[in-house]
């Protein structure tokens, strides 16, 4: 016996342990088959227990080997994932290339669309709050049940000016669209 105090798990891989365990079961099986048949009941019980232990060792090794993934399957799965990643990269590159070509073909129309989009994302001007009432603790208990809680601030915004400005801008856009209708439109190139 060696003086190495490490356990088998620290310096043996699972495959090496399975091989050693299977070799041990093989040696046990060879020794049991070389023995004479038992003649009394305790000898039969001992032989049956030994045979059951050998069978459990073989069963454990077989089950562990069945659970182990085959290297060919792992390689095939890895190759499938790599192919999918390459296809995704090619698709993204084609989409970006198509978008750049489309932007170049559209020219001033693309810039106009970007300007309209930026204008639409600007926040609308907020109207000032006309009046605010404060609720004192004495009046808080007298508040009706359908009123908002005291911590919630309710503001009403008048958007009439924003709607009027948007409708005026829409009229200008229609006028410029009528003028640009005389200019031929660029051809549409769909995605690849």
N, C-alpha and C positions, 0 to 999 in steps of 0.2 A: 504494500500500500504506500502511496506517495505521501509526502509531507505537505502537499498542496492543500490548503484549507478552503479553497474556493469551491463553491457548489458547481454541479454540472451545468446549471443554467447560465453561469457567468462566462464560461469559456467554450460552450458547445452551441452550435446553431440548432434550430429545431430539426433540420434534416439529419444532422449528425446524431442527435439523440434518438430519433426514430430508427436510424440504422443500427445503433448500438442495442436498442431495445429489441429490435427484430432478431439480431444476432444472438442475444441472450435467450430469447424464446426458442430459437432454433436449437441452441445447445441443450436447453431444458428438454425439448421434445426428443432429441437424440438420446439423452440419458434415460428418459422415461421408457422409450421403446426398447432400449437395451436391457432394461431390468426384467426380471422374471415376473410372471403373473402373480398377483397377491393371492395368498391362500386363506387368509382369515378376514373377518369383517373390518377391523381397524385398518388393515392394509388396503382393502378396497376403498374405504372412505378417503384415505390419504391419496390414493391414485386418482380418484374422482376429483378431489380438491385441486390436485396438481394439474390435471387436465383442464379443469375450469379456469385456473389461473393462466395457463398457457393460452387458452382460447381468448380470454379477455385481453391479453397483451397483443395478440395478433389482431383482434378486432379494433383495439385502440389505434394501432399503427395504420390499419387499412382506412379507418374513418378519417384520420388526420391527413392521409395522402389523398383521399377523395376531396377533402375540403380545400386542399392546396390548389391554387389556380395554375392551369397549364401555361407554360411560357409562351406557347404559340397563341393562345387566346389573349393573353395580356398584350403581346406585340400587335395582334390584329386590332384590339380595342384602341391601343395607343395610336396606331396608324389611322384608324377611322377618325379619331379626334383631331389629329393633325390635318387630315384632308378637310374636315369641316372648318377648321380654323383658317386654312389657306383659302378656301372658297369664300369665307366671310371677309377676309382681307381683300380679295380680288373684287368682290361685290362692292365693298366700301370704296375702293379706289375708282371703280367704274362710276359709281354714283357721284363722287366728288368731281371726277373729270367731266361728267355730263353737266353737273351744276355750274362748273367754271365755264364750259363752252356755252351753256345757255345764257349765263350772265354776259359773256362777251358778245353773243349774237343779239341780245336784247338792247344792250347799250343804254340809251337814255330812258327807255321804259323801265329798266331794272332800277335805275337811280330814282325815278319818280315813285316807283312802288315802295322803295325803301324809305323815302321821305314821308309818304302817306302813312306808312306803318309807324314811323317814329312819332308823327303828329298824333296818331291815335293812342299811343301809349302814354302821352303826357297827361298828368292829372288835371281834371277840370277845376276851374277856380271855385273856391268854396265861399258861399255867402256868409256874412257874419250872423251870429246868433242874435236875434232881436231882443229877447228878454229872457232873463233867468230868474227863477224864484228859488229861494233857499227855504229848506224845511227845517224848522227848529225841532228839537227833541219832543216838545210838548205836542206839536202838530203832527209828528211822525206817527203817533199812535192813532190819530184821527184820520189818516190817509185812507182812501177807499181801497178795496181789495184788488181792483184791476189796475192800480197804478204801478209804475216800475219801482223797483227797490231804490232806496236812497243812494246806494253806491253806484247805480247805473246812470250814466249821463245820456240824456236823449237830445239829439240835435237833428234839426231838419234843414236840409240843404235845398236852396232854390236853384234848379238847373235850367231855368228858362233862358238865361243868357247863353249858356252852353249849347242849347238846342238851336237857338237862332244863329249862332256863329257856325254851327255845323251845317245848317241848311244853306247859309250864304256860301260856304266853302263848296258845298255840293253843286250849287249853281255854277260856280267858277269852273269846277271840274268838268261839268257837262259841256260848258262852252269850249274848253280846251280839248275835250274829247271830240267834239264836232269838227274842230280844226284839224286834229290829228287823224280823223277818219279819211281825210284826203291823202294822207301819206300812207303808202303801202306798208302793211304789217310784215314783220320778219317771219320766215317760215318756222313752224313748230317742229322741233326735234325731240321726240320722246326719249324716255330713259332707255338705256341699252338692254 
